[in-house]
Amino acid sequence: MRAPLRCEVPLRYPVGLVVVTGVLRLDSAPVLRAAALKVLADRPSALVLDLAGLEVSDPAAATVLPLIEQHAANRADAALLLAAPSPSVLGELRRLGVNVPVHPSRAAALAAAATRPAPTRVRLPFAAVEDAAGAARDRVRHACRLWSLSDGLSQRAAQVVNELVTNAVQHTRTGGTLLVTRRPALLHLAVRDASPDPPVLGEGFGLRIVDGLSTGWGVRAVPDGKVVWATLRIWPDIDPRTARTVVER
């Protein structure tokens, strides 16, 4: 009996890694595609597929690899790198005209991926659970380190994100998505959730903290809920108290 296809994900960000083992068939190809796209949703700079333990039993199933490569390049702005594919997998890639970097080992592929520029946007879906804010703080601090931002800015961003995510979890009882974007002069933080009700400044301390730490913040209605956003100046010589804007629309 041939081994089923398995996809393990030891790394997600800033470089994603999917270790694929087993046999690739038409009925198992969606498993590989789903695992790769889930990692790409976190916006890594590169995705490494470790194919050392993969066999291809059906040539048609190999078409999943160019689909993943297209998604990485066109929708996630990420590079796809392959590690240690077998000769049969390499043959299928050549037959399909797939031209992606191939490395002899996982370590070599990860080393090459590490040279890619850090992504300028970080995305983190979160559920309405107790540790959602903690995971969001960790992701923001990690992004700030990647972007070589100051410790002070990292701490302020983590505090703002903590309040935005906590507000979404406590007051809407739903999960949401955190987006952190590095712009030339600003760090943009946004939390999207499924509730249409906007938060109100003055109700509790959460938005007061956001208002005090950010350069600007606001609420934007979207078809399936709302986005609460805040910006922080990257340059340390600009005091947020002198350049604050509050926008609700």
Long-range contacts (C-beta under 8 A, 24 or more apart in sequence): 2-55, 2-57, 4-28, 5-31, 5-32, 5-54, 7-31, 7-32, 7-35, 7-36, 9-35, 9-38, 9-39, 11-48, 11-110, 12-39, 12-42, 12-44, 13-42, 13-43, 13-44, 13-122, 13-139, 13-142, 14-44, 14-45, 14-118, 14-119, 14-142, 14-146, 15-44, 15-45, 15-46, 15-47, 15-48, 15-110, 15-113, 15-114, 15-116, 16-40, 16-42, 16-44, 16-46, 16-47, 16-48, 16-78, 17-47, 17-48, 17-50, 17-106, 17-110, 18-47, 18-48, 18-49, 18-50, 19-50, 19-53, 19-106, 20-49, 20-50, 20-51, 20-53, 20-54, 21-53, 21-54, 22-53, 22-54, 22-55, 23-54, 23-55, 23-56, 23-57, 24-54, 24-55, 24-56, 24-57, 24-58, 24-61, 24-62, 24-64, 25-57, 25-58, 25-61, 26-58, 26-60, 26-61, 28-61, 29-61, 29-63, 29-64, 30-64, 32-64, 32-68, 33-64, 33-67, 33-68, 36-68, 36-71, 36-72, 37-68, 37-71, 40-71, 40-72, 40-75, 40-76, 40-78, 41-76, 41-123, 41-125, 42-122, 42-123, 42-124, 43-76, 43-77, 43-78, 43-119, 43-121, 43-122, 43-123, 44-76, 44-78, 44-119, 45-78, 45-79, 45-113, 45-116, 45-117, 45-118, 45-119, 46-78, 46-79, 46-80, 46-81, 46-113, 46-116, 47-72, 47-76, 47-78, 47-79, 47-80, 47-81, 47-113, 48-81, 48-82, 48-83, 48-106, 48-109, 48-110, 48-113, 49-80, 49-81, 49-82, 49-83, 50-83, 50-84, 50-106, 50-109, 51-82, 51-83, 51-84, 51-85, 51-86, 51-89, 52-83, 52-84, 52-85, 52-86, 52-105, 52-106, 54-85, 54-86, 54-89, 55-86, 55-88, 55-89, 56-88, 56-89, 56-92, 59-92, 59-95, 62-89, 62-92, 62-93, 62-95, 62-96, 63-96, 65-92, 65-93, 65-96, 65-98, 66-96, 66-97, 66-98, 69-98, 69-100, 77-119, 78-119, 79-113, 79-116, 81-109, 81-112, 81-113, 82-109, 83-108, 83-109, 83-110, 118-146, 118-147, 120-147, 120-181, 120-182, 120-183, 121-179, 121-180, 121-181, 121-182, 122-178, 122-179, 122-180, 122-181, 123-177, 123-178, 123-179, 123-180, 124-177, 124-178, 124-180, 125-175, 125-176, 125-177, 125-178, 126-165, 126-168, 126-169, 126-175, 126-176, 126-177, 126-178, 127-175, 128-168, 128-169, 128-172, 128-173, 128-174, 128-175, 129-169, 132-165, 132-166, 132-169, 132-175, 133-161, 133-162, 133-165, 133-166, 133-169, 136-161, 136-162, 136-164, 136-165, 136-178, 137-161, 137-162, 139-178, 139-180, 140-178, 140-180, 140-189, 143-180, 143-182, 144-187, 147-182, 149-182, 149-187, 149-234, 150-236, 152-236, 153-187, 153-232, 153-234, 153-236, 156-213, 156-232, 157-187, 157-189, 157-232, 159-209, 159-213, 160-189, 160-209, 160-210, 160-213, 160-214, 160-230, 160-232, 161-189, 161-191, 163-206, 163-207, 163-209, 163-210, 164-189, 164-190, 164-191, 164-206, 164-210, 164-228, 164-230, 165-191, 166-206, 167-191, 167-199, 167-206, 167-207, 167-228, 168-193, 168-195, 168-228, 171-195, 171-197, 171-199, 172-197, 172-225, 176-225, 183-234, 184-234, 185-233, 185-234, 185-235, 186-215, 186-231, 186-232, 186-233, 186-234, 187-231, 187-232, 187-233, 187-234, 188-229, 188-230, 188-231, 189-214, 189-229, 189-230, 189-231, 189-232, 190-227, 190-228, 190-229, 190-230, 191-227, 191-228, 191-229, 192-222, 192-225, 192-226, 192-227, 193-225, 193-226, 193-228, 194-224, 194-225, 195-225, 195-226, 196-221, 196-225, 196-226, 197-226, 198-226, 198-228, 198-248, 199-228, 201-246, 211-244, 211-246, 213-240, 214-240, 214-244, 215-240, 215-243, 215-244, 215-245, 216-243, 216-244, 216-245, 216-246, 216-247, 217-246, 217-247, 218-245, 218-246, 218-247, 218-248, 218-249, 219-248, 219-249, 220-249, 221-249
